[in-house]
Amino acid sequence: MTEAFNQNQLQVGQLVRSRAGRDLGCYYLVYKLEKPRKKGGSVQVWLVDGRGRTIVNPKLKNPRHLQRTRLVATEFAARVKAGKCTPEDIRAAMNMLLADESAVSQKNPDEEALANVES
């Protein structure tokens, strides 16, 4: 269900964490990437969490306000592409990825601390 990703760009199904705003520290899955509206603008990211933010009501966020993780829910991305994604699918994918994220951070806390300083 997870795979490696290109660090320079976000992709659908990637687990991200909010770095700014009222939702600071909240985890989301990338649902959709939208091209910039203005020339030279940045890509906009649509986020879902399966609870308050579902496919019907995704959150729009600037990628500069997101902390990327290395985890991607490929099954979720396939369901989004097929148009058959439910809030239960989102929650299941997030629970699986968050369990992976906590296992990774418990194995090497120094690497996570270094990543937070560099961000």
TORPA-4810 file (N, C-alpha, C, O; in nm, 3 decimals):
<nodes>
NODE_1_0.081_-0.119_0.000_0.000_0.000_0.000_0.085_0.125_0.000_0.036_0.232_-0.037_M
NODE_2_0.210_0.116_0.039_0.296_0.234_0.039_0.408_0.213_-0.062_0.443_0.100_-0.097_T
NODE_3_0.463_0.324_-0.108_0.575_0.316_-0.200_0.660_0.440_-0.184_0.616_0.538_-0.124_E
NODE_4_0.781_0.436_-0.236_0.870_0.552_-0.232_0.820_0.657_-0.329_0.742_0.627_-0.419_A
NODE_5_0.864_0.780_-0.313_0.818_0.889_-0.397_0.932_0.985_-0.428_1.038_0.981_-0.365_F
NODE_6_0.907_1.071_-0.524_1.000_1.177_-0.558_0.986_1.288_-0.455_0.877_1.342_-0.438_N
NODE_7_1.095_1.323_-0.386_1.089_1.421_-0.277_1.053_1.561_-0.323_1.006_1.641_-0.242_Q
NODE_8_1.074_1.593_-0.447_1.053_1.730_-0.494_0.908_1.761_-0.529_0.875_1.878_-0.547_N
NODE_9_0.823_1.663_-0.539_0.686_1.693_-0.576_0.589_1.605_-0.499_0.620_1.492_-0.460_Q
NODE_10_0.472_1.659_-0.479_0.365_1.586_-0.413_0.296_1.496_-0.514_0.303_1.519_-0.635_L
NODE_11_0.231_1.392_-0.464_0.153_1.306_-0.552_0.027_1.262_-0.480_0.021_1.261_-0.357_Q
NODE_12_-0.073_1.225_-0.558_-0.201_1.183_-0.502_-0.179_1.061_-0.413_-0.109_0.967_-0.451_V
NODE_13_-0.238_1.064_-0.295_-0.225_0.956_-0.199_-0.113_0.974_-0.099_-0.098_0.893_-0.008_G
NODE_14_-0.034_1.079_-0.114_0.078_1.102_-0.023_0.027_1.157_0.111_-0.062_1.242_0.114_Q
NODE_15_0.084_1.110_0.219_0.051_1.158_0.352_0.131_1.286_0.378_0.253_1.289_0.361_L
NODE_16_0.061_1.392_0.420_0.125_1.519_0.450_0.076_1.569_0.586_-0.026_1.523_0.636_V
NODE_17_0.151_1.663_0.644_0.114_1.723_0.771_0.113_1.873_0.756_0.203_1.931_0.695_R
NODE_18_0.013_1.938_0.812_0.000_2.082_0.802_0.105_2.150_0.888_0.124_2.114_1.004_S
NODE_19_0.174_2.251_0.831_0.274_2.327_0.904_0.225_2.466_0.940_0.294_2.538_1.012_R
NODE_20_0.108_2.506_0.891_0.058_2.641_0.918_-0.094_2.643_0.914_-0.157_2.560_0.848_A
NODE_21_-0.151_2.737_0.986_-0.296_2.754_0.985_-0.362_2.694_1.108_-0.294_2.646_1.199_G
NODE_22_-0.493_2.698_1.110_-0.569_2.644_1.223_-0.549_2.494_1.239_-0.562_2.440_1.349_R
NODE_23_-0.517_2.429_1.130_-0.501_2.284_1.132_-0.356_2.240_1.153_-0.319_2.128_1.115_D
NODE_24_-0.274_2.324_1.211_-0.133_2.296_1.235_-0.116_2.160_1.301_-0.176_2.133_1.405_L
NODE_25_-0.033_2.074_1.241_-0.004_1.943_1.296_-0.098_1.833_1.251_-0.074_1.716_1.282_G
NODE_26_-0.205_1.866_1.179_-0.301_1.765_1.133_-0.248_1.692_1.009_-0.180_1.751_0.925_C
NODE_27_-0.279_1.564_1.001_-0.238_1.483_0.887_-0.351_1.476_0.784_-0.469_1.474_0.819_Y
NODE_28_-0.312_1.474_0.656_-0.406_1.465_0.544_-0.346_1.375_0.436_-0.227_1.347_0.436_Y
NODE_29_-0.432_1.331_0.345_-0.388_1.265_0.222_-0.409_1.362_0.108_-0.509_1.434_0.104_L
NODE_30_-0.315_1.365_0.014_-0.330_1.448_-0.105_-0.435_1.384_-0.193_-0.422_1.269_-0.233_V
NODE_31_-0.539_1.461_-0.223_-0.650_1.411_-0.306_-0.634_1.455_-0.451_-0.662_1.379_-0.543_Y
NODE_32_-0.589_1.578_-0.470_-0.581_1.632_-0.606_-0.477_1.744_-0.608_-0.462_1.818_-0.511_K
NODE_33_-0.408_1.756_-0.720_-0.314_1.866_-0.742_-0.370_1.954_-0.852_-0.413_1.905_-0.956_L
NODE_34_-0.369_2.084_-0.829_-0.426_2.177_-0.925_-0.318_2.272_-0.976_-0.238_2.324_-0.898_E
NODE_35_-0.317_2.294_-1.105_-0.218_2.383_-1.164_-0.237_2.525_-1.113_-0.347_2.562_-1.072_K
NODE_36_-0.131_2.605_-1.114_-0.143_2.743_-1.067_-0.243_2.822_-1.150_-0.252_2.804_-1.272_P
NODE_37_-0.317_2.909_-1.084_-0.414_2.992_-1.154_-0.347_3.108_-1.225_-0.391_3.152_-1.331_R
NODE_38_-0.240_3.158_-1.164_-0.166_3.270_-1.223_-0.033_3.219_-1.276_0.022_3.120_-1.228_K
NODE_39_0.019_3.288_-1.376_0.149_3.253_-1.429_0.254_3.277_-1.321_0.259_3.385_-1.261_K
NODE_40_0.337_3.177_-1.296_0.439_3.189_-1.193_0.389_3.155_-1.054_0.466_3.160_-0.958_G
NODE_41_0.262_3.121_-1.041_0.206_3.085_-0.911_0.244_2.943_-0.873_0.303_2.870_-0.952_G
NODE_42_0.209_2.905_-0.751_0.242_2.770_-0.706_0.121_2.677_-0.722_0.007_2.722_-0.730_S
NODE_43_0.149_2.550_-0.726_0.046_2.448_-0.737_-0.039_2.451_-0.611_0.013_2.474_-0.501_V
NODE_44_-0.169_2.428_-0.624_-0.258_2.419_-0.509_-0.287_2.271_-0.484_-0.297_2.192_-0.578_Q
NODE_45_-0.300_2.235_-0.358_-0.318_2.096_-0.320_-0.453_2.080_-0.249_-0.485_2.155_-0.157_V
NODE_46_-0.531_1.982_-0.293_-0.658_1.948_-0.228_-0.631_1.831_-0.134_-0.574_1.730_-0.175_W
NODE_47_-0.673_1.845_-0.008_-0.645_1.747_0.096_-0.772_1.688_0.155_-0.874_1.755_0.162_L
NODE_48_-0.765_1.562_0.197_-0.877_1.496_0.264_-0.825_1.421_0.387_-0.709_1.381_0.392_V
NODE_49_-0.914_1.404_0.486_-0.878_1.327_0.605_-0.981_1.219_0.638_-0.959_1.139_0.729_D
NODE_50_-1.093_1.216_0.566_-1.193_1.112_0.587_-1.292_1.143_0.698_-1.387_1.067_0.717_G
NODE_51_-1.272_1.251_0.770_-1.363_1.288_0.878_-1.434_1.417_0.839_-1.543_1.414_0.782_R
NODE_52_-1.375_1.530_0.870_-1.435_1.658_0.833_-1.408_1.694_0.689_-1.487_1.766_0.626_G
NODE_53_-1.298_1.645_0.637_-1.258_1.675_0.498_-1.266_1.547_0.416_-1.178_1.462_0.422_R
NODE_54_-1.373_1.537_0.338_-1.392_1.420_0.252_-1.379_1.463_0.106_-1.346_1.578_0.078_T
NODE_55_-1.405_1.372_0.016_-1.398_1.402_-0.127_-1.496_1.513_-0.165_-1.470_1.592_-0.255_I
NODE_56_-1.609_1.518_-0.094_-1.711_1.619_-0.122_-1.666_1.757_-0.075_-1.703_1.858_-0.136_V
NODE_57_-1.586_1.762_0.032_-1.545_1.889_0.092_-1.395_1.888_0.123_-1.357_1.895_0.240_N
NODE_58_-1.307_1.881_0.020_-1.163_1.877_0.047_-1.110_2.014_0.089_-1.174_2.116_0.065_P
NODE_59_-0.993_2.014_0.151_-0.929_2.137_0.196_-0.826_2.180_0.092_-0.743_2.100_0.048_K
NODE_60_-0.831_2.306_0.053_-0.733_2.362_-0.041_-0.619_2.423_0.040_-0.643_2.502_0.131_L
NODE_61_-0.496_2.387_0.007_-0.382_2.436_0.084_-0.263_2.459_-0.008_-0.246_2.389_-0.109_K
NODE_62_-0.183_2.556_0.027_-0.059_2.586_-0.045_0.045_2.482_-0.004_0.060_2.455_0.115_N
NODE_63_0.119_2.424_-0.098_0.216_2.321_-0.063_0.328_2.371_0.029_0.393_2.291_0.096_P
NODE_64_0.352_2.502_0.032_0.454_2.556_0.123_0.413_2.537_0.269_0.498_2.540_0.358_R
NODE_65_0.285_2.519_0.293_0.235_2.502_0.429_0.220_2.356_0.468_0.153_2.324_0.566_H
NODE_66_0.281_2.268_0.390_0.270_2.124_0.416_0.407_2.063_0.440_0.505_2.099_0.374_L
NODE_67_0.412_1.970_0.533_0.532_1.890_0.555_0.508_1.755_0.489_0.414_1.684_0.524_Q
NODE_68_0.591_1.720_0.394_0.574_1.595_0.322_0.626_1.478_0.405_0.718_1.494_0.485_R
NODE_69_0.565_1.362_0.385_0.621_1.239_0.441_0.660_1.151_0.323_0.628_1.182_0.208_T
NODE_70_0.727_1.044_0.352_0.770_0.952_0.245_0.666_0.845_0.216_0.692_0.754_0.137_R
NODE_71_0.550_0.855_0.278_0.449_0.750_0.266_0.341_0.787_0.165_0.289_0.898_0.167_L
NODE_72_0.307_0.692_0.078_0.205_0.713_-0.024_0.109_0.594_-0.022_0.152_0.479_-0.023_V
NODE_73_-0.020_0.623_-0.019_-0.123_0.518_-0.023_-0.160_0.494_-0.169_-0.241_0.566_-0.226_A
NODE_74_-0.099_0.392_-0.229_-0.122_0.366_-0.371_-0.263_0.315_-0.399_-0.321_0.346_-0.503_T
NODE_75_-0.319_0.237_-0.306_-0.455_0.188_-0.326_-0.555_0.304_-0.322_-0.650_0.307_-0.400_E
NODE_76_-0.532_0.399_-0.233_-0.616_0.518_-0.226_-0.607_0.596_-0.358_-0.709_0.639_-0.412_F
NODE_77_-0.485_0.613_-0.408_-0.465_0.686_-0.533_-0.538_0.618_-0.649_-0.596_0.684_-0.735_A
NODE_78_-0.534_0.484_-0.651_-0.603_0.410_-0.757_-0.754_0.428_-0.745_-0.823_0.443_-0.847_A
NODE_79_-0.806_0.428_-0.622_-0.951_0.447_-0.602_-0.993_0.589_-0.643_-1.100_0.608_-0.700_R
NODE_80_-0.909_0.688_-0.613_-0.939_0.826_-0.653_-0.943_0.836_-0.804_-1.033_0.897_-0.861_V
NODE_81_-0.846_0.775_-0.870_-0.840_0.777_-1.016_-0.962_0.711_-1.077_-1.013_0.756_-1.180_K
NODE_82_-1.010_0.603_-1.013_-1.128_0.532_-1.063_-1.258_0.602_-1.023_-1.364_0.568_-1.075_A
NODE_83_-1.251_0.698_-0.932_-1.370_0.770_-0.888_-1.454_0.691_-0.790_-1.575_0.714_-0.779_G
NODE_84_-1.393_0.597_-0.719_-1.467_0.510_-0.628_-1.412_0.520_-0.486_-1.390_0.417_-0.422_K
NODE_85_-1.390_0.639_-0.438_-1.331_0.659_-0.306_-1.438_0.701_-0.206_-1.518_0.790_-0.235_C
NODE_86_-1.439_0.637_-0.090_-1.535_0.670_0.016_-1.459_0.723_0.138_-1.337_0.705_0.147_T
NODE_87_-1.529_0.788_0.231_-1.462_0.833_0.354_-1.397_0.717_0.431_-1.293_0.736_0.495_P
NODE_88_-1.456_0.599_0.425_-1.399_0.483_0.492_-1.265_0.444_0.429_-1.172_0.404_0.500_E
NODE_89_-1.255_0.455_0.296_-1.129_0.427_0.228_-1.021_0.525_0.271_-0.905_0.488_0.292_D
NODE_90_-1.059_0.652_0.285_-0.964_0.755_0.327_-0.914_0.726_0.467_-0.794_0.728_0.492_I
NODE_91_-1.007_0.698_0.559_-0.968_0.671_0.698_-0.881_0.546_0.708_-0.783_0.544_0.783_R
NODE_92_-0.915_0.442_0.633_-0.835_0.318_0.636_-0.693_0.344_0.586_-0.596_0.298_0.647_A
NODE_93_-0.680_0.419_0.477_-0.548_0.451_0.422_-0.468_0.535_0.520_-0.349_0.512_0.541_A
NODE_94_-0.534_0.635_0.581_-0.464_0.721_0.677_-0.420_0.643_0.800_-0.309_0.661_0.849_M
NODE_95_-0.507_0.556_0.851_-0.470_0.477_0.969_-0.349_0.389_0.941_-0.260_0.375_1.024_N
NODE_96_-0.347_0.329_0.822_-0.234_0.244_0.785_-0.105_0.326_0.773_0.000_0.285_0.824_M
NODE_97_-0.114_0.440_0.706_0.005_0.524_0.689_0.052_0.584_0.820_0.173_0.593_0.843_L
NODE_98_-0.040_0.626_0.905_-0.001_0.684_1.034_0.064_0.579_1.123_0.154_0.611_1.200_L
NODE_99_0.020_0.455_1.114_0.085_0.346_1.188_0.227_0.327_1.137_0.320_0.308_1.215_A
NODE_100_0.245_0.333_1.003_0.379_0.323_0.944_0.465_0.441_0.987_0.582_0.423_1.019_D
NODE_101_0.408_0.561_0.989_0.480_0.683_1.026_0.528_0.674_1.171_0.642_0.709_1.200_E
NODE_102_0.443_0.627_1.261_0.483_0.618_1.401_0.589_0.510_1.419_0.678_0.526_1.502_S
NODE_103_0.581_0.402_1.344_0.682_0.297_1.353_0.817_0.349_1.305_0.921_0.317_1.364_A
NODE_104_0.817_0.428_1.200_0.941_0.485_1.147_1.000_0.583_1.248_1.121_0.580_1.273_V
NODE_105_0.916_0.669_1.307_0.968_0.769_1.400_1.017_0.705_1.529_1.106_0.760_1.594_S
NODE_106_0.961_0.590_1.569_1.008_0.523_1.689_1.141_0.455_1.665_1.221_0.440_1.758_Q
NODE_107_1.167_0.413_1.543_1.292_0.345_1.513_1.410_0.442_1.517_1.517_0.406_1.567_K
NODE_108_1.393_0.563_1.465_1.503_0.657_1.458_1.455_0.798_1.490_1.429_0.875_1.397_N
NODE_109_1.441_0.835_1.617_1.390_0.968_1.652_1.485_1.080_1.612_1.440_1.193_1.590_P
NODE_110_1.616_1.053_1.603_1.711_1.157_1.564_1.688_1.203_1.421_1.701_1.322_1.391_D
NODE_111_1.653_1.111_1.332_1.628_1.146_1.193_1.503_1.235_1.180_1.502_1.329_1.101_E
NODE_112_1.398_1.206_1.259_1.278_1.287_1.256_1.307_1.427_1.309_1.258_1.526_1.253_E
NODE_113_1.384_1.438_1.416_1.418_1.568_1.473_1.498_1.650_1.372_1.476_1.770_1.357_A
NODE_114_1.590_1.586_1.303_1.668_1.654_1.201_1.579_1.702_1.086_1.598_1.812_1.035_L
NODE_115_1.482_1.621_1.046_1.389_1.659_0.938_1.306_1.778_0.979_1.279_1.865_0.896_A
NODE_116_1.264_1.785_1.105_1.185_1.899_1.152_1.267_2.027_1.154_1.214_2.135_1.127_N
NODE_117_1.395_2.017_1.186_1.481_2.135_1.188_1.505_2.185_1.047_1.508_2.307_1.026_V
NODE_118_1.524_2.096_0.950_1.552_2.134_0.813_1.432_2.194_0.742_1.449_2.273_0.650_E
NODE_119_1.309_2.159_0.783_1.187_2.205_0.716_1.164_2.352_0.735_1.066_2.406_0.685_S
</nodes>
